[in-house]
């Protein structure tokens, strides 16, 4: 019989237990007892003796309690946190090709590890399920948002709205353009909602350009109906070239107020009307000419604020353009445009008139920067009838016969045509012009040519001609 520990024929030699794994104890055979396993690897004699003695063949040699319940199926499941670099599994298992510890304690540990691994895997499944449900819910919410944005109704206020805001509808504005102006002012919630409501209302096409005082946060349908109703009601049209005094009178008439009411309101509330600082408290030039809707209970200050707001918005980009035409500021652009608007009758002549004014301002010889305009002096005096004393009075800053440069303020409320012409003058060397009729303006480069034009105008108007001042007089 071979010595104990030597490899048996036909049985692989067991590997030496690795560090950290308990070694399996070998019992020496007592005298007269079977010496060990046979050629098939089973010690049949030992097994038979155990059965005869009534012992449990799987019980430990020390006669202790029976081993724990059988393997529950979780032992081999992968658990990343239980990997050991030395090859042991941390519970008495041998490493790869190593010997497995069959002791009761080792079996108990393996069972506990299997239960723990099962709990971990069950928890992991729950987490995955929750993640999937969350992802499905998020996808559903995203899909709902996508549907609302692309196929659902456009965002809209419930209406009817409250407060008041001024809105200008531009000439030729389509439904979407009107909607854009209303959305920017906070009247409607979206352009699409207004456009859809406009398409449904056959009278939407009757909405006219102009300024409207409307409630904020209206429903799109309510906003369309408001504009339609306003066009069927009272309105005030301020034409280009009117002075502030003339505009005040129109407001009084339309609101059925005593004469002078709007003028007093403008004077008392001049700092509350929205004028820019560069206007220095002078409202002339800021009563933007357009169509204004008159609503029940409207006050003069409501209309004045609308007019000023419209003008300030229109003038906002003029500073950047002024230097291109030799002017110092956007306000000077407005002043020059107001002269064009007051002097001219035909907008087709505005570009040539603008060039004439700019030629005179730049001239340092013949006219020496003096405009020589009747309209500037007439504005300051409040009358169209001028005499020699008025023309020779250099103390009046609006007397452009004596004082070079532009007058200190606008002399009327110019419109878009005059502003565009001022910024885009024609090409020419004219130094003089005179409007002969609503459709005819004569231009001249020399004094003689201009004098003849002025004399013809004075005669047609039934006035006298001053050949020295080259001007019409009543005396």
Backbone torsions as a table, in degrees:
resi	resn	phi	psi	omega
1	UNK	NA	133.0	-179.3
2	UNK	-65.1	160.8	178.3
3	UNK	-70.1	152.5	179.5
4	UNK	-63.5	132.7	178.7
5	UNK	101.4	-18.9	177.6
6	UNK	-76.2	147.0	-178.0
7	UNK	-64.0	136.7	176.6
8	UNK	-83.0	149.1	178.2
9	UNK	-67.4	127.6	178.0
10	UNK	87.3	-1.3	179.4
11	UNK	-118.1	124.9	-178.2
12	UNK	-62.4	144.3	177.4
13	UNK	-71.6	133.1	-179.9
14	UNK	-72.5	142.7	178.9
15	UNK	-73.0	152.3	177.0
16	UNK	-69.6	129.3	-178.4
17	UNK	-57.0	137.2	-179.2
18	UNK	-76.6	164.8	-178.5
19	UNK	-62.6	133.6	179.6
20	UNK	100.0	-14.8	178.6
21	UNK	-108.7	128.5	-177.2
22	UNK	-63.0	137.0	180.0
23	UNK	-75.6	143.8	179.2
24	UNK	-79.5	125.0	-177.8
25	UNK	-78.0	135.8	177.6
26	UNK	-103.5	130.7	177.3
27	UNK	-92.2	136.1	176.8
28	UNK	-76.8	137.7	179.1
29	UNK	-70.7	133.6	176.8
30	UNK	-75.2	163.0	-179.4
31	UNK	-61.6	134.3	178.3
32	UNK	84.1	-6.2	178.6
33	UNK	-96.0	159.2	177.5
34	UNK	-54.9	143.1	-175.2
35	UNK	-84.8	-7.6	178.9
36	UNK	146.8	-169.7	-178.3
37	UNK	-62.2	151.5	177.3
38	UNK	-88.7	-169.7	-178.7
39	UNK	-58.6	-23.8	-179.3
40	UNK	-90.6	4.2	176.4
41	UNK	88.3	2.3	-178.7
42	UNK	-119.0	132.3	178.5
43	UNK	-87.9	86.8	-175.6
44	UNK	-64.8	-35.2	-179.6
45	UNK	-64.2	-41.6	179.4
46	UNK	-65.7	-39.5	-179.5
47	UNK	-65.0	-41.3	-179.7
48	UNK	-66.5	-40.3	179.5
49	UNK	-63.9	-37.4	-180.0
50	UNK	-66.6	-38.5	180.0
51	UNK	-67.6	-40.2	179.1
52	UNK	-64.3	-34.3	-179.9
53	UNK	-80.9	-5.8	-179.9
54	UNK	79.3	18.8	-179.2
55	UNK	-88.8	154.8	175.3
56	UNK	-76.4	117.4	-176.9
57	UNK	-60.3	-18.6	179.9
58	UNK	-101.0	-0.6	-179.8
59	UNK	-71.7	153.3	179.0
60	UNK	-67.4	158.4	-174.7
61	UNK	-63.8	-24.3	-176.9
62	UNK	-82.5	3.3	177.6
63	UNK	74.3	18.9	-179.7
64	UNK	-72.2	-168.9	-177.5
65	UNK	-66.6	162.0	177.3
66	UNK	-63.7	156.5	178.5
67	UNK	-67.2	163.0	179.5
68	UNK	-64.1	172.1	-178.9
69	UNK	-57.2	161.8	-177.0
70	UNK	-63.7	163.7	179.5
71	UNK	-51.6	131.3	-174.6
72	UNK	-95.9	5.9	174.4
73	UNK	95.4	-1.1	-178.1
74	UNK	-104.4	-3.8	-172.1
75	UNK	-59.2	-40.3	-174.4
76	UNK	-88.3	1.5	-177.7
77	UNK	-69.4	143.1	-174.5
78	UNK	-73.6	131.0	174.0
79	UNK	-133.0	110.7	-171.3
80	UNK	-62.7	-34.2	-175.2
81	UNK	-77.4	0.5	-179.0
82	UNK	-111.6	16.5	177.5
83	UNK	-78.9	132.4	179.0
84	UNK	-119.3	130.7	-177.4
85	UNK	-66.0	-27.6	-177.3
86	UNK	-79.8	1.0	176.0
87	UNK	95.8	-15.3	177.4
88	UNK	-85.1	153.2	-177.8
89	UNK	-95.9	4.9	176.0
90	UNK	85.8	-6.1	-179.6
91	UNK	-125.0	23.2	178.4
92	UNK	90.6	5.7	176.8
93	UNK	-78.1	145.5	171.5
94	UNK	-76.6	158.2	177.3
95	UNK	-74.2	-170.7	-179.7
96	UNK	-58.8	127.6	-175.0
97	UNK	65.6	7.4	179.2
98	UNK	-88.0	176.9	-178.1
99	UNK	-87.3	137.7	178.5
100	UNK	-90.5	132.7	180.0
101	UNK	-78.5	119.6	-177.6
102	UNK	-100.4	14.2	179.9
103	UNK	-67.9	159.5	-178.9
104	UNK	-60.2	-41.4	-178.9
105	UNK	-62.9	-42.5	-179.8
106	UNK	-64.3	-41.3	178.5
107	UNK	-62.6	-40.3	179.8
108	UNK	-62.1	-43.3	179.7
109	UNK	-64.0	-39.8	-179.9
110	UNK	-64.4	-37.2	178.9
111	UNK	-65.7	-45.6	179.0
112	UNK	-61.5	-39.9	177.8
113	UNK	-62.9	-38.6	179.0
114	UNK	-63.1	-41.5	178.6
115	UNK	-64.3	-42.6	-179.9
116	UNK	-63.2	-42.5	179.5
117	UNK	-62.9	-38.0	178.6
118	UNK	-64.6	-40.3	177.8
119	UNK	-63.6	-41.9	179.6
120	UNK	-63.1	-44.4	-179.4
121	UNK	-67.4	-36.0	176.4
122	UNK	-65.0	-41.5	176.6
123	UNK	-62.9	-40.1	179.0
124	UNK	-62.9	-39.7	178.3
125	UNK	-62.8	-40.3	178.7
126	UNK	-63.1	-43.5	178.9
127	UNK	-60.6	-45.2	179.6
128	UNK	-60.8	-42.0	179.7
129	UNK	-62.6	-42.7	179.0
130	UNK	-64.5	-40.1	178.3
131	UNK	-61.3	-44.1	179.8
132	UNK	-63.5	-41.0	178.3
133	UNK	-64.2	-40.7	178.0
134	UNK	-63.6	-41.2	178.9
135	UNK	-63.5	-41.5	178.5
136	UNK	-64.5	-38.8	178.1
137	UNK	-65.5	-42.3	178.7
138	UNK	-62.9	-41.2	178.6
139	UNK	-63.2	-38.0	178.7
140	UNK	-64.8	-42.6	179.2
141	UNK	-64.8	-42.1	178.1
142	UNK	-61.0	-43.1	180.0
143	UNK	-62.6	-38.4	178.5
144	UNK	-65.3	-42.4	178.4
145	UNK	-63.9	-40.6	178.3
146	UNK	-62.1	-42.9	178.8
147	UNK	-61.1	-45.2	-178.9
148	UNK	-62.0	-40.9	-177.3
149	UNK	-70.1	-33.6	-172.3
150	UNK	-108.6	-25.5	-176.1
151	UNK	-127.7	-18.1	-178.0
152	UNK	-79.8	176.1	178.5
153	UNK	-66.4	148.3	-179.5
154	UNK	-67.8	148.9	178.6
155	UNK	-56.7	138.3	-175.1
156	UNK	-150.0	147.0	173.2
157	UNK	-79.9	150.4	177.5
158	UNK	-71.6	-21.8	-179.4
159	UNK	80.1	-179.6	-0.5
160	UNK	-83.1	-4.0	-179.2
161	UNK	98.0	167.0	-179.9
162	UNK	-155.4	168.6	-179.5
163	UNK	74.0	-160.8	-178.6
164	UNK	-155.3	139.7	177.6
165	UNK	-145.3	147.1	-179.5
166	UNK	-90.1	132.5	179.9
167	UNK	-132.5	135.0	176.8
168	UNK	-108.5	127.7	174.2
169	UNK	-96.8	120.5	-175.6
170	UNK	-75.1	159.2	176.8
171	UNK	-61.4	129.3	176.6
172	UNK	75.8	12.1	-178.0
173	UNK	-67.5	131.5	175.1
174	UNK	-84.2	179.0	-177.5
175	UNK	-57.5	-44.0	-178.9
176	UNK	-67.5	-34.0	179.1
177	UNK	-71.9	-39.0	173.9
178	UNK	-64.1	-41.3	178.7
179	UNK	-61.3	-37.8	179.2
180	UNK	-64.2	-42.5	178.6
181	UNK	-65.0	-39.7	-179.5
182	UNK	-70.5	-38.9	178.7
183	UNK	-65.5	-42.8	179.3
184	UNK	-61.6	-33.5	-179.9
185	UNK	-83.6	-6.9	179.4
186	UNK	85.3	14.5	-179.7
187	UNK	-78.9	-46.2	178.4
188	UNK	-117.9	161.8	-175.6
189	UNK	-85.7	-29.3	-179.6
190	UNK	-150.0	152.6	178.1
191	UNK	-67.8	-40.6	-177.7
192	UNK	-62.4	-39.6	-179.9
193	UNK	-64.0	-42.2	179.3
194	UNK	-66.6	-43.5	-179.9
195	UNK	-59.4	-42.0	179.3
196	UNK	-64.8	-41.7	179.0
197	UNK	-66.9	-35.9	178.5
198	UNK	-65.1	-40.5	179.8
199	UNK	-63.9	-30.6	-178.5
200	UNK	-80.8	-20.3	-177.3
201	UNK	-102.0	112.1	-175.3
202	UNK	-64.4	-20.4	-178.5
203	UNK	-89.2	1.0	-179.6
204	UNK	-61.9	-31.6	-179.7
205	UNK	-69.6	-11.1	-179.3
206	UNK	-89.2	-3.4	-179.9
207	UNK	-66.9	126.6	-175.4
208	UNK	-98.2	155.4	176.2
209	UNK	-65.0	153.8	179.6
210	UNK	149.3	-175.1	-179.3
211	UNK	-103.6	136.2	-178.4
212	UNK	-129.9	140.0	173.4
213	UNK	-99.5	113.5	-171.3
214	UNK	-127.9	154.2	173.5
215	UNK	-68.5	156.6	174.8
216	UNK	-88.0	155.5	175.8
217	UNK	55.4	52.3	174.7
218	UNK	-89.8	156.3	169.3
219	UNK	-68.9	152.2	-179.2
220	UNK	-58.8	-42.4	178.9
221	UNK	-62.4	-40.7	179.0
222	UNK	-66.6	-36.3	179.9
223	UNK	-66.9	-42.5	177.4
224	UNK	-61.1	-46.4	-178.4
225	UNK	-64.4	-36.4	178.2
226	UNK	-60.6	-46.7	-179.4
227	UNK	-66.9	-38.5	177.8
228	UNK	-63.3	-44.9	179.4
229	UNK	-65.0	-38.2	-179.6
230	UNK	-64.1	-34.0	179.0
231	UNK	-73.2	-18.8	176.9
232	UNK	-92.6	-3.2	-177.6
233	UNK	-106.6	-150.5	-177.6
234	UNK	-74.6	146.9	177.7
235	UNK	-149.4	158.5	179.8
236	UNK	-129.3	124.4	179.6
237	UNK	-107.5	118.5	176.5
238	UNK	-101.5	115.5	-178.6
239	UNK	-87.2	160.5	179.9
240	UNK	-63.7	143.9	173.3
241	UNK	92.1	-4.7	177.8
242	UNK	-73.3	148.2	173.7
243	UNK	-84.1	169.2	178.6
244	UNK	-63.0	-38.6	-179.7
245	UNK	-62.1	-44.1	178.7
246	UNK	-64.5	-37.0	179.9
247	UNK	-67.4	-40.4	178.7
248	UNK	-58.3	-41.4	-179.4
249	UNK	-62.9	-39.6	179.1
250	UNK	-66.1	-38.6	179.1
251	UNK	-65.5	-43.3	178.0
252	UNK	-58.3	-44.8	-178.8
253	UNK	-63.6	-44.7	-175.3
254	UNK	-70.9	-34.7	179.3
255	UNK	-90.0	2.3	179.2
256	UNK	57.2	50.1	-179.6
257	UNK	-109.2	156.3	176.2
258	UNK	-59.5	144.8	-179.4
259	UNK	-57.8	132.9	-179.8
260	UNK	95.9	-8.2	-177.5
261	UNK	-62.0	-49.9	-177.4
262	UNK	-66.2	-37.1	178.1
263	UNK	-61.3	-41.5	178.8
264	UNK	-67.4	-40.2	178.6
265	UNK	-62.6	-43.1	179.6
266	UNK	-61.7	-39.4	-179.7
267	UNK	-69.0	-42.7	-176.7
268	UNK	-73.9	-32.6	-174.9
269	UNK	-110.9	23.1	-174.6
270	UNK	-56.0	-31.4	-178.9
271	UNK	-84.1	-3.3	-178.3
272	UNK	-113.3	9.7	-174.7
273	UNK	-96.6	-2.9	176.9
274	UNK	92.7	16.5	179.3
275	UNK	-67.5	142.8	176.1
276	UNK	-72.7	161.2	-176.9
277	UNK	-61.8	-34.6	-175.7
278	UNK	-69.1	-15.9	177.6
279	UNK	-74.6	-18.6	177.7
280	UNK	53.9	41.2	175.0
281	UNK	77.7	11.1	179.0
282	UNK	-105.3	119.0	-174.3
283	UNK	-82.8	-12.5	-178.6
284	UNK	-59.4	134.1	-178.9
285	UNK	92.4	-8.7	-176.6
286	UNK	-113.8	12.8	175.1
287	UNK	-100.3	81.8	-169.3
288	UNK	-57.8	128.2	-178.3
289	UNK	-78.7	119.8	175.8
290	UNK	-170.5	-168.9	179.4
291	UNK	-95.1	131.5	-179.2
292	UNK	-120.3	135.4	179.0
293	UNK	-82.5	133.2	178.9
294	UNK	-103.2	118.5	179.7
295	UNK	-109.8	161.0	-177.4
296	UNK	-61.4	132.5	178.6
297	UNK	80.6	6.2	-179.2
298	UNK	-65.7	140.8	-179.9
299	UNK	-105.0	158.0	-179.7
300	UNK	-56.0	-39.0	-178.9
301	UNK	-65.0	-27.2	176.9
302	UNK	-62.8	-46.9	179.3
303	UNK	-67.5	-41.8	-179.4
304	UNK	-62.3	-40.2	178.7
305	UNK	-65.1	-39.5	176.8
306	UNK	-60.8	-46.0	-177.4
307	UNK	-63.3	-44.7	-179.8
308	UNK	-65.1	-44.0	179.4
309	UNK	-58.7	-45.0	179.8
310	UNK	-62.1	-41.9	-179.4
311	UNK	-66.2	-46.1	-178.8
312	UNK	-60.1	-41.1	178.3
313	UNK	-63.6	-40.6	-179.3
314	UNK	-69.3	-30.8	-177.2
315	UNK	-87.9	-3.2	-169.3
316	UNK	-60.5	-29.3	-177.5
317	UNK	-102.3	10.6	-173.1
318	UNK	-75.7	-28.1	-178.9
319	UNK	-57.0	-41.5	-177.6
320	UNK	-67.8	-23.1	-177.7
321	UNK	-93.7	-19.7	-171.8
322	UNK	-59.7	-45.2	-175.0
323	UNK	-64.0	-24.0	-179.6
324	UNK	-66.7	-22.1	-178.8
325	UNK	-116.7	18.7	175.0
326	UNK	81.5	15.0	178.2
327	UNK	-103.5	158.0	-172.9
328	UNK	-87.2	-25.2	-174.5
329	UNK	-156.6	168.3	175.2
330	UNK	-64.6	-30.5	178.8
331	UNK	-64.8	-36.4	176.3
332	UNK	-66.9	-31.7	174.9
333	UNK	-62.2	-43.1	178.9
334	UNK	-64.4	-40.9	179.8
335	UNK	-62.1	-47.6	179.6
336	UNK	-63.3	-42.7	179.7
337	UNK	-62.6	-33.9	179.0
338	UNK	-67.2	-32.6	176.6
339	UNK	-69.6	-43.3	176.3
340	UNK	-57.2	-44.0	-176.5
341	UNK	-66.0	-35.9	-179.4
342	UNK	-79.6	-34.5	-176.4
343	UNK	-83.0	-37.9	-171.7
344	UNK	-89.7	154.1	176.5
345	UNK	-112.9	-24.9	-175.3
346	UNK	-121.6	117.9	-176.7
347	UNK	-61.8	-20.6	177.9
348	UNK	-68.0	-17.7	179.1
349	UNK	-94.2	-5.2	-173.2
350	UNK	-60.1	-40.4	-177.1
351	UNK	-65.2	-37.4	177.9
352	UNK	-72.3	-35.3	177.2
353	UNK	-66.0	-40.5	178.8
354	UNK	-61.5	-42.0	178.8
355	UNK	-65.7	-37.3	178.3
356	UNK	-62.8	-45.6	179.0
357	UNK	-61.2	-44.3	-178.4
358	UNK	-69.0	-33.3	175.0
359	UNK	-64.3	-40.7	-178.8
360	UNK	-69.7	-39.4	178.6
361	UNK	-64.0	-34.4	-177.7
362	UNK	-85.8	-15.0	-176.7
363	UNK	-73.5	132.2	180.0
364	UNK	-113.4	10.0	-177.3
365	UNK	-120.6	-87.2	-172.0
366	UNK	-59.7	-50.3	-178.4
367	UNK	-104.9	-14.9	174.3
368	UNK	54.5	44.7	174.9
369	UNK	75.5	8.3	-179.2
370	UNK	-93.7	130.6	-178.7
371	UNK	-75.5	-37.0	180.0
372	UNK	63.1	42.8	-176.3
373	UNK	-100.3	131.6	174.2
374	UNK	-61.7	-42.2	-170.4
375	UNK	-62.0	-32.8	-178.9
376	UNK	-67.9	-41.0	179.5
377	UNK	-73.5	-39.2	177.1
378	UNK	-61.1	-37.6	178.7
379	UNK	-62.0	-46.6	-177.0
380	UNK	-67.4	-36.9	-177.9
381	UNK	-85.6	-17.2	-179.6
382	UNK	74.6	22.8	179.3
383	UNK	-151.4	154.0	177.0
384	UNK	-91.4	-8.9	-178.6
385	UNK	-91.0	113.9	-178.5
386	UNK	-114.3	143.5	173.7
387	UNK	-119.0	179.2	-176.5
388	UNK	-62.5	-34.6	-179.8
389	UNK	-63.2	-43.0	179.4
390	UNK	-63.8	-42.9	-177.1
391	UNK	-67.4	-30.4	-177.6
392	UNK	-93.0	2.6	-178.3
393	UNK	-88.9	98.6	-178.6
394	UNK	-77.9	-7.1	179.9
395	UNK	-73.3	-17.3	178.9
396	UNK	-83.9	114.5	-176.7
397	UNK	-64.1	-15.9	178.4
398	UNK	-89.7	1.4	177.8
399	UNK	-83.0	93.8	-177.3
400	UNK	-83.0	2.7	171.2
401	UNK	-77.7	-30.6	-176.8
402	UNK	-104.9	-43.0	-175.3
403	UNK	-93.8	126.0	178.7
404	UNK	-73.5	160.9	176.6
405	UNK	86.9	-174.6	-179.9
406	UNK	-78.3	155.3	173.5
407	UNK	-67.0	165.6	-174.1
408	UNK	-69.3	-22.4	-178.6
409	UNK	-141.3	169.1	171.2
410	UNK	-62.4	157.2	178.7
411	UNK	-113.1	3.5	176.5
412	UNK	-165.2	-179.2	177.2
413	UNK	-105.3	102.2	-174.6
414	UNK	-76.2	160.5	176.5
415	UNK	-109.8	-172.1	-176.7
416	UNK	-61.6	-40.6	-176.9
417	UNK	-61.5	-43.1	-179.6
418	UNK	-68.0	-39.1	178.2
419	UNK	-64.4	-44.6	179.9
420	UNK	-64.1	-39.7	179.3
421	UNK	-66.3	-38.9	178.9
422	UNK	-62.0	-39.9	-179.2
423	UNK	-80.6	-15.9	-178.8
424	UNK	-132.9	67.5	-176.4
425	UNK	-69.0	157.1	176.7
426	UNK	-74.9	172.8	179.7
427	UNK	-101.7	119.1	-179.4
428	UNK	-178.4	169.6	-177.8
429	UNK	-111.2	22.8	-176.2
430	UNK	-66.0	145.5	174.4
431	UNK	-121.0	-7.3	-176.7
432	UNK	-141.0	149.4	168.0
433	UNK	-153.5	155.7	174.3
434	UNK	-149.4	130.0	179.8
435	UNK	-80.1	113.0	-177.0
436	UNK	-83.1	-30.9	-178.8
437	UNK	-159.2	175.0	178.3
438	UNK	-59.6	-16.0	-177.6
439	UNK	-120.8	-0.1	-174.1
440	UNK	-136.5	128.1	175.0
441	UNK	-128.0	129.9	-179.4
442	UNK	-101.5	136.9	-178.2
443	UNK	-117.5	148.0	-178.6
444	UNK	-146.3	151.7	178.0
445	UNK	-104.1	-19.8	-176.9
446	UNK	-116.9	159.6	178.6
447	UNK	-61.9	-44.3	-176.1
448	UNK	-62.2	-45.7	180.0
449	UNK	-62.0	-41.1	-178.7
450	UNK	-69.1	-39.9	-179.6
451	UNK	-60.2	-39.5	178.6
452	UNK	-65.8	-37.5	178.5
453	UNK	-67.1	-41.4	-178.7
454	UNK	-66.9	-43.2	179.2
455	UNK	-58.7	-40.4	179.1
456	UNK	-65.1	-38.1	179.4
457	UNK	-67.1	-44.4	-178.4
458	UNK	-62.3	-41.8	179.9
459	UNK	-63.3	-43.6	-179.8
460	UNK	-64.9	-29.1	-178.9
461	UNK	-89.2	-1.5	179.4
462	UNK	75.8	28.8	179.4
463	UNK	-117.0	167.5	177.9
464	UNK	-86.7	159.8	-178.1
465	UNK	-115.6	126.8	176.6
466	UNK	-97.6	106.9	-176.0
467	UNK	-69.7	-22.4	179.4
468	UNK	-75.3	-51.4	-179.7
469	UNK	-82.7	-10.8	-174.4
470	UNK	50.6	63.7	-173.5
471	UNK	-153.6	153.3	174.9
472	UNK	-82.6	142.9	175.9
473	UNK	-135.5	160.5	177.3
474	UNK	-99.0	-7.1	-179.0
475	UNK	-128.4	NA	NA
